[in-house]
Amino acid sequence: MSSEDVLKNATTLASYNVLLQVMFRVLTFLLNAFTLRFVSKELIGVVNVRLTLLYSTLVFLSREAFRRACLSGVSGSNYSWRQVINLLWLTLPLSVVWAALLVWVWLWLLEVPDPQSVPHYGSAVVLFALSGVQELLAEPLWVLAQAHMFVRLKVVAESLAMVAKCSVTVVLVVLAPKWGLYIFSAAHLLYTGSLVLCYVIYFIKFLGSEEAAKKRFPLHHVGDLLPSRPLVDWTLARLTWSFFKQSFLKQILTEGERYESFYIFFAKVLERGCDVRRQKQEEVAMAAEVLECLLKLVLVIGLVIAVFGYAFSHLALDIYGGSLLSSGAGPGLLRCYSGYVLLLAINGVTECFVFAAMSQEEVDKYNLVMLALSVSFLFLSYVLTWWAGAVGFILANCLNMGFRILHSLLYIHGYFQASPWKPLRGLRPSPLLMLALGASAAVTALSEGVFCCDRGWTMRLVHVGVGAACLLGVFAAVLLTETRLVQFVRTQLLPRYSKKHT
């Protein structure tokens, strides 16, 4: 597969992922707003924080290192998919170990919620951990699908699983609200089970088909998906171990990022640990251009979220949960988090490139940096939380993310220093765009003070209208000044939609 084809498939997959994430966020928003009418806010809080953190921690620690190592090894010359499959199956027993450890932590070390307001907590912890283990049954299939750019499979599987989860939650919340956490546990088990079932059915039909032969798929029978000889590629196993040590430290720092499809692109186009001057220059040029455009894209999106999130946090929480959420510290926390999203987005892209380009030795060295960041993050969290409460914890996360971004920027600068490409220019927005964002921040903040949010729905709609006008002005500034970004989005992220309109 040529670099152009890899880029085309990666950007198509990324655009579908964006649409999928937007759909998930909207569905989750609506689901939480609906269930708040039937169950207590304490119960919803336990599900969205405690139990979701348990599940995400389990699957992240069990599979993240394997995903990054196996997907970055796709371009290797001595590459055996049978060895990769064997390595990926290790995620299952590893997830069982993590599940047992995390269940013990959640039930014995962390404070258990009041059983009167949040019943069945212990059973829910076990069931959410079981759902994480269940999802790992499809891990070899997921990596196969990602590596071979099966774009529609992930979208269809996750969409069907999410619809099934939401449907069961709504039905059980209405019919049996007293079941409490059992409702959300059953819905989450159905979600992960549906994901596994979709991948299994697809590969049962795909393997041995004419389509598989046409694509020269490396596996031919369902039995090839099971562990077999030769055992594992030890070079890949050592890289997995390096990433595993790093992922463990990252989980201390944050909940962990989900890397976009562009990690696969960078991993396939660039040679891991190789000097930029000794690589194919046309592929390095393509990687630099994509990195620059991605940085500009997430910078623009993050700035828009930060600017408009400040003026619309109070209104959003008021619509979402009424005065229960919009009074008190809620709006301030959401405003701070809107700024944190900008740092998250930039860090996601920079680390996406860095981890695809680093050698195993560089990854091991970076683990020491992560260890230092872990210690500093714990110290900053304690001090800033004592000083400013929940806002202080978000500030600690912002500082931690800033340090990680700085390290990645230094690496990227050194990586391209001996080349004519300067992808970090993507972090410099145009003066007109900055002017439009600054004016929008001032106008929407003034609009919130005048029209929102205790003067009725008419004034709220006026505030929304002011924000919409400012947002159109920002988009106009992007179209006029960020022409390379617009071209990248039109030709790469939205190629299918462009074809439909031509």
Secondary structure, 3 states (H helix, E strand, C coil): CCHHHHHHHHHHHHHHHHHHHHHHHHHHHHHHHHHCCCCCHHHHHHHHHHHHHHHHHHHHHHHHHHHHHHHHCCCCCCCCHHHHHHHHCCHHHHHHHHHHHHHHHHHHHCCCCCCCCCCCHHHHHHHHHHHHHHHHHHHHHHHHHHHCCCHHHHHHHHHHHHHHHHHHHHHHHHHCHHHCHHHHHHHHHHHHHHHHHHHHHHHHHHCCCHHHHHCCCCCCCHHHHCCCCCCCCHHHHHHHHHHHHHHHHHHHHCCCCCCCCHHHHHHHHCCCCCCHHHCCHHHHHHHHHHHHHHHHHHHHHHHHHHHHHHHHHHHHHHHHHCHHHHCCCHHHHHHHHHHHHHHHHHHHHHHHHHHHHCCHHHHHHHHHHHHHHHHHHHHHHHHHHHHHCHHHHHHHHHHHHHHHHHHHHHHHHHHCCCCCCCHHHHHCCCHHHHHHHHHHHHHHHHHHHHHCCCCHHHHHHHHHHHHHHHHHHHHHHHHHHCHHHHHHHHHHHCHHHHHHCC
